[in-house]
């Protein structure tokens, strides 16, 4: 077997394609493979597959997998055909996708690396520009979205994630399998509504629960697009308890300013003890709370209200869960702690969604896990200045898409 047959086998070429010449360019430090197309016969139109006469040729070059230590380039004169229906059009080649400067094998290798390393690391490894690496990622995502079938979604999770400083956000929509379905611009009503509009009626009707925070924008979009929304919206436990934690912390900071000087620093240092749930309290945190509860009376009262709220999520009955929350509301609204009262009113206004979350046992744990991974992705990439690259990267890593190029039939 000579080198021509060898590369035909490696590239899996068949008629009308064949390797015409292989050159080792020591000056340019690369291997050049010249591929030719048989001159006889007509060729299929890429769109309608009808045999058409040839029109002319266009010279193209693709980057292929390295041959030992040498970068390998494929050179070919690609025929264009004249189709009666589609006019003059370039035919497809079996080693690369349309409008790509890289072979499918090379792109597949880069995709493998991108799953494990940052764009910067992949750029250095393959001596490619950031734009070239980003182009491979973008094509992979577009390829995956094109072949993805939007099957029934029973449980939807909606959350926001910061794109960069200055209140720049995107909306992350994920399913019960922990896969990102879509990334929408901003966190406005239109952001979520545009996703709903892109779904078929059968997909929307199949949604049983939608877990989210108490964002007025997300609520309004769901009300406008989803039937029986009052039974499907579930307000996430994490965000409800997070808001209560903020209220407890505000009470602590306010009370610290009025305590005797000797107790201010201990109360300041005890911040994270008051923000822990009862199950995660360690011995040192219990000691801090025990030592301060008779001094920081307001903080201790706010903490007790917050702790009681955490126990209500264990209910199963809609009736008893609602009754427990109203009992909690009565206590919170009479606490004379303004931050707690504000949160109590918010919870009462959105109690229907909180009770839905309790009954359906739904939360945004999966979405929060995705958000944590996105933060790691941002750190690894050292931030994203380009919004589209950020969205593409999220779908690439967390969309569960089929990213690899398919072999093009000859």
N, C-alpha and C positions, 0 to 999 in steps of 0.2 A: 504493500500500500504506500503510495507516494503522498506528499504533503497536500496535494489537491484533493485526493480521495479522503484523506484524514479530516480536513476541514469541512468537506461536504458531509461526512458522518457526524462531526461535532455539531455543525449547524443544522443537521437534519434537513438538508436540501433535497428536493426532488424536481423533476421536470416541471416547468421549463428552466429552472435555475441551476447553475453549476458554478464551481469555483474555477476561475480562469487563471489566476496567478496569485502567488503568495510571496511577499517580499519582507525581508528583515532590514529595516532602516536603522542602522547603527548610529547614523548622524542625528536622526530625530528620535532615536531610542524608542521605536515602536515596531509592531508587526502590522503590515498592510495586507488585507485580504481583498482581492478584486473578484466580485461576483458578476456574472453575465447572465442574460436571459436569451434563450433560443430565439433566433430571428424568424423562424418559420411559424406560421399559424396565427390565428387570432387569439385574443385574450379576453377574459371575462370582465365585464363592468363591475366594479366593487359594490355598486348600489343595486342593480337589477340582475346581475349575474348573466347577462346576455353576451354571447361572443361578439366582439367588436374589432374592427380593424385598428392597427396601430397608427398613432399620430406622430409622436416624436419621443425624445428621451430627456430626462432630467438627471443630472449627476447629484448623488447624495452620499453622505458619509455618516456612519454610526459608530459610537463607542461600544465595544464588546468586552467580554471578560478577558482579563489579562492572560497572555500566553507566557507562562513562567513569570519572569520578572518584567516582561515587556507589555506595555499597554497595546491593545489590539484595536485596529480600526477597520471597519468594513466599507469598502468603496463599491458603488454600483451605479450604473446608468439605468434608471427606472423608466420603463416605457409609460407613455400616456396613450390612452385609447380614445377614439371618437365614438361616443355612444349617441344613437339617434334620439334617445330620451333625455340624457343628462349632459350631453355635450362632451367637451374634451376634459378628461379626468385621469388622474394618476392611479395606476393599479396598486393593490396592496402587496406588501412583501411579507414572506413568512417569518422573518427574523425580528421584525419591529412593528410597532403600532404607528398609525398615521400621525404625523406632526411631532414625532419623537426623534431625538437625536441619539437615542440609546436603544440597543437591542432589548428584547423582552427578558433575556437571561440576565443582562446587566441590571435592568430595572428591578428584577426580582431580588437580586443580591443586595442592591441598595435599600430596598424595602425591608429586607431582613435586618440590615444594620440599623435602619431608622427605628425599628421596634425596640432596639436595645440601647441606642446611643443618641446623642443630641445631633442636631443639624450641623453644628460646628465641627463635631468629631467626624461625622460622615464626610463632610466637605474636605477635611484634611486627609482622611483615609483614602479617598478616591481622587483627590486633586480636582474637585469640582467647585464651581461657584455656588454660593448660597441660592441664587436664583435657579440653577440647574437642579439642585437637590430639592428645592421647594416645588419645582415643576414636576418632578417624579412623584412627590407626595401628593400634590394636587390631582395629578392624573390617576393615581391609585384610589383616592377618595371618590373622584367622579366615576371611576370604573365600578367601585363598590356600590355607590348610590344607584347607578344605572341598572345594576343587576339585582339589587335588593328588592324583595317582595314585602310590601307592607302588610303583614298578616295581622290577625286580630290582636288588639292590645287590651288586656283586661285591666291592668293597673298602670297608671301613668304617674310620674313624679316630675314636678316642675320646680326648678330652683334657679337662682341667679349666681353668677360668679364674676368677680372683678377681673377685668381685662388688663387694666393698668390704673395708675393713680389718677385722681380727678373724677371719681364717680363714673368711670367707664365700665359698663357691664355688658354681659351677654346672658341670654336665657338658655339654660340647659334643660332639655326635655329627654327623659329616659324612661325605660320600661321596667317591668318586674324582674327582668333578667339582668338588670344592672348595665344595660347597653344604652349608649346615647343614641337617640333617634334623630334629633335635630338640634342645631345650635342657631338661635335667632339673635338678631341685633337688639341691643338694649334690654330693658326690663319693663317696657310699657305695655299697655293693653294690646296695642297692635302687634307686639312681638309674639305673644301667645296666640292671638286671634289668627294671625297669618298661618301659623302651623295648623290650627284647626281647619282652616279653609283649604289647606293642601291635602287633607285627609278625605277619603271617600266617606259617604254616608254610613256604609256598613261598619267601617272602622270606628267612627264616632259613636255609633249606637252600641258597639261592643264594649266600650269603656265602662268599667264597673266602678272604679275609684280613681280620683285624681288627688294626689298628695301634694300639698304646697304650704307655704307660709301664709300669713294673713295679709298678703299684699292686695290692696284694693284694685290694682291694675290686673293682676292675674284672676281675681274673683270676677271682675267685670267681663273679662274676655270669656271666661268659662260660662258665665250666665248667658251671654249672648249666643254661644255656639253649641252648648251641650244641653240636651234634653234631660230633665230630672236632675239638674245640677245640685239642687238642695240635698239630694241623697248621695251624691257622688263625691262632692268636695270634702276632703279630709285635711284638717289643719294639723300640720306636723307637730308632734310632741316636742321635738328638739327646739323649734323656734318659740313655742309657747313658754317653755321652761327657760329658754335663753332670755326672753323679755322679762320674766319674773326675776331672774338672776340680776339683770341690770337694775331692776327696781330695788332689790335688796342692797346692791352696791351703792346706789344713790342714797338710800337711807343711812348706810354705814358712814359714807363720806360726810353727809350733813351732820350726823350726830357727833362725829369725831371733832368737829369744830367747836362743840359746846361742852366737851368733857374736860375734866382737870388735866393739866399738862402731862402728868405722869401716866395717863391712860391713852393718850392720843397715839403714841408710837406703837404700843401693843395692838391697838385696834387697827391701825394702818397695816401692820404686818400680818394681821389675821385675815386679810381680804379673801384669800383662796379657801380658807376653812369655811367661811360662810357660803361660798359658791358651790361647794361640793354637795352631792346628794348623800342621803343617809347611808346608803350602801357602800359608798366609796370613802367614807370618813375613816381616816387612820387615827391611831392613838394620839399622836401629836396634835391633830386637828381637834379632836374631842377635848383635849386639855385646854387648848386656846379658847374654845367656845365656852367651856365650863368656867374658866377663869374670868370671862368677860360678860357672860349673860346677865349678871346682876348689876353690871356697870353700864354696858351698852344695851339698855332695856329695849329701845326702839328697834335696834338692829336684830336683837334676839327675837322680837315679836315678828318682824318681817321675815326672818329666817324660818320661823315655825309655820307661818302662813305658806311660804314657798314649799316647805317640806310636806305639808298636808296636801297641797296641790299635786305633788309628785305621786302620791298614793292613789289618786282617783283614776289614773290611767290603767289600773289593773281591773277595773270593772268590766263586765261583759254585757250587762243589760242596759239598754238605752234609757229605760225609766230610772233605774237606780243611779246610773252615771250622771244623768241630768240633775237628779235630786241631790247627789253629793256635791256637784259643782255649785248649785244654788246655795247649799249650806256653806260651802267655802266662800262664795261671793258675799254672803251676809257677814261673815267674819271679816273678810278683807275690806269691805266698804266701810265698816265701823272701826277700822284699825287706827284711824287718824294719822295714817302715813300716806302722804300725797302720792308718791311714786307707786305704791301698792294699789291705791284707789284707782289710779289711771289705768293700770293693767287690769284691774278687776272689771272695770267698765268695758274695756276692749274684749276681754274674755266673754263677758255676758253677751255682748253684741254678736260675737262669733261662736256662741256656744253650740249651735247646730252643727258646725263643721268639726268642732272638737269632739262632740259626741259621735259623729260619723267615724272619726279616726279610732275612737275607743271601740266601737262596735265592730268595725271592719278589721281592727288590729293592724292599721296601716300607719306608716311613718316615712320620713324621707331619709332613712338610714342609708339606703343605696345611693341616693342622690348626693348625700353628704360625703359618702365614701368616694364618689366620682370627683367631687369638688376638691377633696384632699389630694387626690392623684393629679388633678389639673394644676394645683398649686406647686406640686413637685415638678411637673412638666414645665411650668413657667420658670422655676428656679434653674432647672437644667438648661433651658434655652436662654437664660438670662433676660427674660422678658420678651414680649412681642409688641413691636411697634405697629405692625400691620395686622389689622383686624381679621382679614380674610385668611391670613396664614394661621392665626390663632384658632379660628373656627375649624380650618382644615386639619390642623394638628390634633384637635380634640376628637374629631370624627375618625381620624387615622388610628389613634391609640385606643379609643374607648367606644367606637361605633360598632364593633363586631362585624366589620365589612369584609368582603372578599376582595382583597387589595391587588392581587397578582394579575398580570396580563395573561390573556389566553393565547394559545397558539393559533395563528391565523392560517386557515386552510389555503392550500395552493390550488 
